[in-house]
Amino acid sequence: ALDVLKNALGRTVAVLGDMSELGEQELLHHYEIGAYAAQAGVDVLFCVGIRSKEMKRGARELAKKKSDSRMQIYHYAAREEMLPQLLELVKPGDTILVKASHSMEFSKVVEALKTKEV
């Protein structure tokens, strides 16, 4: 999904939440996703959930290494905490990826974005 997002026109926003059922290496996998988002050139990354702290850390560490990175990175413990800031930040022309395990109920994020008509 990040590979598709990196080819989008305009500003790219990834809203990524915790991924369940990844096994013993779940924190490492979250870290790697964050680093990959930074490598892919995502402009804005919203990380949501306890495991996603590692996603934020991976994105920050890789973004620091890239001299041209202006990536904005945010972390929130819960979807409800993140949603107002997301809706305030997104604007027409943005390409937005929303992805997480079903248990994160990110369908509510998609519905809120549709209502805003971004």
Buried (B, 14 or more C-beta within 10 A) or exposed (E): EBEEBBEBEEBBBBBBBBBEEBEEEBBEBBBBBBBBBBBBBBBBBBBBBEBBBBBBBBBBEBBEEEEEBEBBBBBBEEBEEBBEEBBEBBEEEBBBBBBBBEEBEBEEBEEBBEEEEB
